[in-house]
Amino acid sequence: MRPVLFIAVLVLTVAPMGVGQGQSARGSHRTSVEETIRKLDNERIQAQIHADATALDRIYAADFIGVGPSGTVRTKPQVISPPMTFKCASMETRLWRPAARQ
């Protein structure tokens, strides 16, 4: 009976160590995936800031569809196209009195 008790205690002591090591390995893999996603998102942001169409073409999938905060739907060609510019021939400025008083 004693050898059975010894084996049971040994199994119950060693088994959690193996489970803990597996969770640690999954945790480091998860961190690696998170770091990769953060890196790619930072590349995307920098490409948009600098209007780098080549980088944006590489980053976005061919079937990309994005929805902005206002609900505007944009496809990959719309995201990559150069920003629209407007020229203003004249500008009129009006100064209104403050609406709120302190």
Chimera marker file (.cmm) of the C-alpha trace (Angstrom):
<marker_set name="trace">
<marker id="1" x="0.000" y="0.000" z="0.000" r="1" g="1" b="0" radius="0.5"/>
<marker id="2" x="2.853" y="2.380" z="0.746" r="1" g="1" b="0" radius="0.5"/>
<marker id="3" x="4.308" y="2.290" z="-2.794" r="1" g="1" b="0" radius="0.5"/>
<marker id="4" x="0.894" y="3.198" z="-4.200" r="1" g="1" b="0" radius="0.5"/>
<marker id="5" x="0.626" y="6.150" z="-1.813" r="1" g="1" b="0" radius="0.5"/>
<marker id="6" x="4.160" y="7.263" z="-2.704" r="1" g="1" b="0" radius="0.5"/>
<marker id="7" x="3.411" y="7.132" z="-6.462" r="1" g="1" b="0" radius="0.5"/>
<marker id="8" x="0.127" y="9.023" z="-5.986" r="1" g="1" b="0" radius="0.5"/>
<marker id="9" x="1.883" y="11.790" z="-4.032" r="1" g="1" b="0" radius="0.5"/>
<marker id="10" x="4.664" y="11.934" z="-6.615" r="1" g="1" b="0" radius="0.5"/>
<marker id="11" x="2.189" y="12.240" z="-9.518" r="1" g="1" b="0" radius="0.5"/>
<marker id="12" x="0.172" y="14.915" z="-7.730" r="1" g="1" b="0" radius="0.5"/>
<marker id="13" x="3.348" y="16.873" z="-6.995" r="1" g="1" b="0" radius="0.5"/>
<marker id="14" x="4.944" y="16.700" z="-10.454" r="1" g="1" b="0" radius="0.5"/>
<marker id="15" x="1.820" y="17.079" z="-12.657" r="1" g="1" b="0" radius="0.5"/>
<marker id="16" x="1.123" y="20.739" z="-11.790" r="1" g="1" b="0" radius="0.5"/>
<marker id="17" x="4.709" y="21.643" z="-12.724" r="1" g="1" b="0" radius="0.5"/>
<marker id="18" x="4.185" y="20.371" z="-16.260" r="1" g="1" b="0" radius="0.5"/>
<marker id="19" x="0.906" y="22.268" z="-16.565" r="1" g="1" b="0" radius="0.5"/>
<marker id="20" x="2.575" y="25.466" z="-15.328" r="1" g="1" b="0" radius="0.5"/>
<marker id="21" x="5.356" y="25.150" z="-17.883" r="1" g="1" b="0" radius="0.5"/>
<marker id="22" x="2.813" y="24.710" z="-20.678" r="1" g="1" b="0" radius="0.5"/>
<marker id="23" x="0.966" y="27.837" z="-19.599" r="1" g="1" b="0" radius="0.5"/>
<marker id="24" x="4.240" y="29.768" z="-19.461" r="1" g="1" b="0" radius="0.5"/>
<marker id="25" x="5.093" y="28.711" z="-23.020" r="1" g="1" b="0" radius="0.5"/>
<marker id="26" x="1.636" y="29.773" z="-24.232" r="1" g="1" b="0" radius="0.5"/>
<marker id="27" x="2.042" y="33.091" z="-22.409" r="1" g="1" b="0" radius="0.5"/>
<marker id="28" x="5.342" y="33.851" z="-24.159" r="1" g="1" b="0" radius="0.5"/>
<marker id="29" x="3.795" y="32.902" z="-27.522" r="1" g="1" b="0" radius="0.5"/>
<marker id="30" x="0.867" y="35.219" z="-26.795" r="1" g="1" b="0" radius="0.5"/>
<marker id="31" x="3.313" y="38.037" z="-25.977" r="1" g="1" b="0" radius="0.5"/>
<marker id="32" x="5.157" y="37.404" z="-29.236" r="1" g="1" b="0" radius="0.5"/>
<marker id="33" x="1.897" y="37.592" z="-31.213" r="1" g="1" b="0" radius="0.5"/>
<marker id="34" x="0.876" y="40.796" z="-29.414" r="1" g="1" b="0" radius="0.5"/>
<marker id="35" x="4.274" y="42.364" z="-30.155" r="1" g="1" b="0" radius="0.5"/>
<marker id="36" x="3.956" y="41.439" z="-33.842" r="1" g="1" b="0" radius="0.5"/>
<marker id="37" x="0.470" y="42.940" z="-34.066" r="1" g="1" b="0" radius="0.5"/>
<marker id="38" x="1.592" y="46.137" z="-32.306" r="1" g="1" b="0" radius="0.5"/>
<marker id="39" x="4.585" y="46.424" z="-34.665" r="1" g="1" b="0" radius="0.5"/>
<marker id="40" x="2.406" y="45.996" z="-37.761" r="1" g="1" b="0" radius="0.5"/>
<marker id="41" x="-0.139" y="48.501" z="-36.488" r="1" g="1" b="0" radius="0.5"/>
<marker id="42" x="2.622" y="51.023" z="-35.831" r="1" g="1" b="0" radius="0.5"/>
<marker id="43" x="3.908" y="50.484" z="-39.391" r="1" g="1" b="0" radius="0.5"/>
<marker id="44" x="0.376" y="51.064" z="-40.694" r="1" g="1" b="0" radius="0.5"/>
<marker id="45" x="-0.017" y="54.272" z="-38.692" r="1" g="1" b="0" radius="0.5"/>
<marker id="46" x="3.344" y="55.613" z="-39.889" r="1" g="1" b="0" radius="0.5"/>
<marker id="47" x="2.487" y="54.711" z="-43.497" r="1" g="1" b="0" radius="0.5"/>
<marker id="48" x="-0.796" y="56.613" z="-43.221" r="1" g="1" b="0" radius="0.5"/>
<marker id="49" x="0.873" y="59.635" z="-41.617" r="1" g="1" b="0" radius="0.5"/>
<marker id="50" x="3.467" y="59.790" z="-44.402" r="1" g="1" b="0" radius="0.5"/>
<marker id="51" x="0.994" y="58.813" z="-47.180" r="1" g="1" b="0" radius="0.5"/>
<marker id="52" x="3.237" y="55.887" z="-48.141" r="1" g="1" b="0" radius="0.5"/>
<marker id="53" x="1.070" y="54.102" z="-50.725" r="1" g="1" b="0" radius="0.5"/>
<marker id="54" x="3.634" y="51.319" z="-51.256" r="1" g="1" b="0" radius="0.5"/>
<marker id="55" x="3.683" y="50.404" z="-47.559" r="1" g="1" b="0" radius="0.5"/>
<marker id="56" x="-0.107" y="50.634" z="-47.283" r="1" g="1" b="0" radius="0.5"/>
<marker id="57" x="-0.491" y="48.368" z="-50.313" r="1" g="1" b="0" radius="0.5"/>
<marker id="58" x="1.775" y="45.806" z="-48.615" r="1" g="1" b="0" radius="0.5"/>
<marker id="59" x="0.004" y="46.056" z="-45.236" r="1" g="1" b="0" radius="0.5"/>
<marker id="60" x="-3.665" y="45.973" z="-46.294" r="1" g="1" b="0" radius="0.5"/>
<marker id="61" x="-5.208" y="42.801" z="-47.745" r="1" g="1" b="0" radius="0.5"/>
<marker id="62" x="-6.673" y="42.967" z="-51.250" r="1" g="1" b="0" radius="0.5"/>
<marker id="63" x="-10.206" y="42.528" z="-49.861" r="1" g="1" b="0" radius="0.5"/>
<marker id="64" x="-9.766" y="45.039" z="-47.005" r="1" g="1" b="0" radius="0.5"/>
<marker id="65" x="-12.915" y="46.874" z="-45.918" r="1" g="1" b="0" radius="0.5"/>
<marker id="66" x="-12.665" y="49.375" z="-43.074" r="1" g="1" b="0" radius="0.5"/>
<marker id="67" x="-15.405" y="51.162" z="-41.183" r="1" g="1" b="0" radius="0.5"/>
<marker id="68" x="-14.518" y="54.501" z="-39.621" r="1" g="1" b="0" radius="0.5"/>
<marker id="69" x="-15.929" y="56.003" z="-36.425" r="1" g="1" b="0" radius="0.5"/>
<marker id="70" x="-18.588" y="57.876" z="-38.388" r="1" g="1" b="0" radius="0.5"/>
<marker id="71" x="-19.678" y="54.687" z="-40.185" r="1" g="1" b="0" radius="0.5"/>
<marker id="72" x="-17.885" y="55.508" z="-43.430" r="1" g="1" b="0" radius="0.5"/>
<marker id="73" x="-16.940" y="52.322" z="-45.293" r="1" g="1" b="0" radius="0.5"/>
<marker id="74" x="-13.629" y="52.381" z="-47.191" r="1" g="1" b="0" radius="0.5"/>
<marker id="75" x="-11.962" y="49.768" z="-49.382" r="1" g="1" b="0" radius="0.5"/>
<marker id="76" x="-8.230" y="49.280" z="-49.903" r="1" g="1" b="0" radius="0.5"/>
<marker id="77" x="-8.063" y="51.531" z="-53.014" r="1" g="1" b="0" radius="0.5"/>
<marker id="78" x="-9.890" y="54.283" z="-51.123" r="1" g="1" b="0" radius="0.5"/>
<marker id="79" x="-7.477" y="54.045" z="-48.192" r="1" g="1" b="0" radius="0.5"/>
<marker id="80" x="-4.392" y="54.027" z="-50.415" r="1" g="1" b="0" radius="0.5"/>
<marker id="81" x="-5.490" y="56.823" z="-52.772" r="1" g="1" b="0" radius="0.5"/>
<marker id="82" x="-3.836" y="60.175" z="-52.118" r="1" g="1" b="0" radius="0.5"/>
<marker id="83" x="-5.732" y="62.543" z="-49.845" r="1" g="1" b="0" radius="0.5"/>
<marker id="84" x="-7.995" y="65.087" z="-51.494" r="1" g="1" b="0" radius="0.5"/>
<marker id="85" x="-6.821" y="68.657" z="-51.429" r="1" g="1" b="0" radius="0.5"/>
<marker id="86" x="-8.923" y="71.774" z="-51.708" r="1" g="1" b="0" radius="0.5"/>
<marker id="87" x="-7.958" y="75.231" z="-52.841" r="1" g="1" b="0" radius="0.5"/>
<marker id="88" x="-9.631" y="78.223" z="-51.358" r="1" g="1" b="0" radius="0.5"/>
<marker id="89" x="-9.881" y="81.284" z="-53.606" r="1" g="1" b="0" radius="0.5"/>
<marker id="90" x="-11.098" y="83.587" z="-50.852" r="1" g="1" b="0" radius="0.5"/>
<marker id="91" x="-11.940" y="83.382" z="-47.210" r="1" g="1" b="0" radius="0.5"/>
<marker id="92" x="-14.210" y="85.518" z="-45.112" r="1" g="1" b="0" radius="0.5"/>
<marker id="93" x="-13.820" y="85.631" z="-41.343" r="1" g="1" b="0" radius="0.5"/>
<marker id="94" x="-16.461" y="86.807" z="-38.913" r="1" g="1" b="0" radius="0.5"/>
<marker id="95" x="-15.865" y="87.475" z="-35.282" r="1" g="1" b="0" radius="0.5"/>
<marker id="96" x="-18.837" y="86.885" z="-33.028" r="1" g="1" b="0" radius="0.5"/>
<marker id="97" x="-19.157" y="88.027" z="-29.449" r="1" g="1" b="0" radius="0.5"/>
<marker id="98" x="-18.692" y="85.275" z="-26.876" r="1" g="1" b="0" radius="0.5"/>
<marker id="99" x="-21.956" y="83.398" z="-26.298" r="1" g="1" b="0" radius="0.5"/>
<marker id="100" x="-21.136" y="82.476" z="-22.733" r="1" g="1" b="0" radius="0.5"/>
<marker id="101" x="-20.081" y="84.830" z="-19.983" r="1" g="1" b="0" radius="0.5"/>
<marker id="102" x="-18.103" y="83.912" z="-16.922" r="1" g="1" b="0" radius="0.5"/>
<link id1="1" id2="2" r="1" g="1" b="0" radius="0.2"/>
<link id1="2" id2="3" r="1" g="1" b="0" radius="0.2"/>
<link id1="3" id2="4" r="1" g="1" b="0" radius="0.2"/>
<link id1="4" id2="5" r="1" g="1" b="0" radius="0.2"/>
<link id1="5" id2="6" r="1" g="1" b="0" radius="0.2"/>
<link id1="6" id2="7" r="1" g="1" b="0" radius="0.2"/>
<link id1="7" id2="8" r="1" g="1" b="0" radius="0.2"/>
<link id1="8" id2="9" r="1" g="1" b="0" radius="0.2"/>
<link id1="9" id2="10" r="1" g="1" b="0" radius="0.2"/>
<link id1="10" id2="11" r="1" g="1" b="0" radius="0.2"/>
<link id1="11" id2="12" r="1" g="1" b="0" radius="0.2"/>
<link id1="12" id2="13" r="1" g="1" b="0" radius="0.2"/>
<link id1="13" id2="14" r="1" g="1" b="0" radius="0.2"/>
<link id1="14" id2="15" r="1" g="1" b="0" radius="0.2"/>
<link id1="15" id2="16" r="1" g="1" b="0" radius="0.2"/>
<link id1="16" id2="17" r="1" g="1" b="0" radius="0.2"/>
<link id1="17" id2="18" r="1" g="1" b="0" radius="0.2"/>
<link id1="18" id2="19" r="1" g="1" b="0" radius="0.2"/>
<link id1="19" id2="20" r="1" g="1" b="0" radius="0.2"/>
<link id1="20" id2="21" r="1" g="1" b="0" radius="0.2"/>
<link id1="21" id2="22" r="1" g="1" b="0" radius="0.2"/>
<link id1="22" id2="23" r="1" g="1" b="0" radius="0.2"/>
<link id1="23" id2="24" r="1" g="1" b="0" radius="0.2"/>
<link id1="24" id2="25" r="1" g="1" b="0" radius="0.2"/>
<link id1="25" id2="26" r="1" g="1" b="0" radius="0.2"/>
<link id1="26" id2="27" r="1" g="1" b="0" radius="0.2"/>
<link id1="27" id2="28" r="1" g="1" b="0" radius="0.2"/>
<link id1="28" id2="29" r="1" g="1" b="0" radius="0.2"/>
<link id1="29" id2="30" r="1" g="1" b="0" radius="0.2"/>
<link id1="30" id2="31" r="1" g="1" b="0" radius="0.2"/>
<link id1="31" id2="32" r="1" g="1" b="0" radius="0.2"/>
<link id1="32" id2="33" r="1" g="1" b="0" radius="0.2"/>
<link id1="33" id2="34" r="1" g="1" b="0" radius="0.2"/>
<link id1="34" id2="35" r="1" g="1" b="0" radius="0.2"/>
<link id1="35" id2="36" r="1" g="1" b="0" radius="0.2"/>
<link id1="36" id2="37" r="1" g="1" b="0" radius="0.2"/>
<link id1="37" id2="38" r="1" g="1" b="0" radius="0.2"/>
<link id1="38" id2="39" r="1" g="1" b="0" radius="0.2"/>
<link id1="39" id2="40" r="1" g="1" b="0" radius="0.2"/>
<link id1="40" id2="41" r="1" g="1" b="0" radius="0.2"/>
<link id1="41" id2="42" r="1" g="1" b="0" radius="0.2"/>
<link id1="42" id2="43" r="1" g="1" b="0" radius="0.2"/>
<link id1="43" id2="44" r="1" g="1" b="0" radius="0.2"/>
<link id1="44" id2="45" r="1" g="1" b="0" radius="0.2"/>
<link id1="45" id2="46" r="1" g="1" b="0" radius="0.2"/>
<link id1="46" id2="47" r="1" g="1" b="0" radius="0.2"/>
<link id1="47" id2="48" r="1" g="1" b="0" radius="0.2"/>
<link id1="48" id2="49" r="1" g="1" b="0" radius="0.2"/>
<link id1="49" id2="50" r="1" g="1" b="0" radius="0.2"/>
<link id1="50" id2="51" r="1" g="1" b="0" radius="0.2"/>
<link id1="51" id2="52" r="1" g="1" b="0" radius="0.2"/>
<link id1="52" id2="53" r="1" g="1" b="0" radius="0.2"/>
<link id1="53" id2="54" r="1" g="1" b="0" radius="0.2"/>
<link id1="54" id2="55" r="1" g="1" b="0" radius="0.2"/>
<link id1="55" id2="56" r="1" g="1" b="0" radius="0.2"/>
<link id1="56" id2="57" r="1" g="1" b="0" radius="0.2"/>
<link id1="57" id2="58" r="1" g="1" b="0" radius="0.2"/>
<link id1="58" id2="59" r="1" g="1" b="0" radius="0.2"/>
<link id1="59" id2="60" r="1" g="1" b="0" radius="0.2"/>
<link id1="60" id2="61" r="1" g="1" b="0" radius="0.2"/>
<link id1="61" id2="62" r="1" g="1" b="0" radius="0.2"/>
<link id1="62" id2="63" r="1" g="1" b="0" radius="0.2"/>
<link id1="63" id2="64" r="1" g="1" b="0" radius="0.2"/>
<link id1="64" id2="65" r="1" g="1" b="0" radius="0.2"/>
<link id1="65" id2="66" r="1" g="1" b="0" radius="0.2"/>
<link id1="66" id2="67" r="1" g="1" b="0" radius="0.2"/>
<link id1="67" id2="68" r="1" g="1" b="0" radius="0.2"/>
<link id1="68" id2="69" r="1" g="1" b="0" radius="0.2"/>
<link id1="69" id2="70" r="1" g="1" b="0" radius="0.2"/>
<link id1="70" id2="71" r="1" g="1" b="0" radius="0.2"/>
<link id1="71" id2="72" r="1" g="1" b="0" radius="0.2"/>
<link id1="72" id2="73" r="1" g="1" b="0" radius="0.2"/>
<link id1="73" id2="74" r="1" g="1" b="0" radius="0.2"/>
<link id1="74" id2="75" r="1" g="1" b="0" radius="0.2"/>
<link id1="75" id2="76" r="1" g="1" b="0" radius="0.2"/>
<link id1="76" id2="77" r="1" g="1" b="0" radius="0.2"/>
<link id1="77" id2="78" r="1" g="1" b="0" radius="0.2"/>
<link id1="78" id2="79" r="1" g="1" b="0" radius="0.2"/>
<link id1="79" id2="80" r="1" g="1" b="0" radius="0.2"/>
<link id1="80" id2="81" r="1" g="1" b="0" radius="0.2"/>
<link id1="81" id2="82" r="1" g="1" b="0" radius="0.2"/>
<link id1="82" id2="83" r="1" g="1" b="0" radius="0.2"/>
<link id1="83" id2="84" r="1" g="1" b="0" radius="0.2"/>
<link id1="84" id2="85" r="1" g="1" b="0" radius="0.2"/>
<link id1="85" id2="86" r="1" g="1" b="0" radius="0.2"/>
<link id1="86" id2="87" r="1" g="1" b="0" radius="0.2"/>
<link id1="87" id2="88" r="1" g="1" b="0" radius="0.2"/>
<link id1="88" id2="89" r="1" g="1" b="0" radius="0.2"/>
<link id1="89" id2="90" r="1" g="1" b="0" radius="0.2"/>
<link id1="90" id2="91" r="1" g="1" b="0" radius="0.2"/>
<link id1="91" id2="92" r="1" g="1" b="0" radius="0.2"/>
<link id1="92" id2="93" r="1" g="1" b="0" radius="0.2"/>
<link id1="93" id2="94" r="1" g="1" b="0" radius="0.2"/>
<link id1="94" id2="95" r="1" g="1" b="0" radius="0.2"/>
<link id1="95" id2="96" r="1" g="1" b="0" radius="0.2"/>
<link id1="96" id2="97" r="1" g="1" b="0" radius="0.2"/>
<link id1="97" id2="98" r="1" g="1" b="0" radius="0.2"/>
<link id1="98" id2="99" r="1" g="1" b="0" radius="0.2"/>
<link id1="99" id2="100" r="1" g="1" b="0" radius="0.2"/>
<link id1="100" id2="101" r="1" g="1" b="0" radius="0.2"/>
<link id1="101" id2="102" r="1" g="1" b="0" radius="0.2"/>
</marker_set>
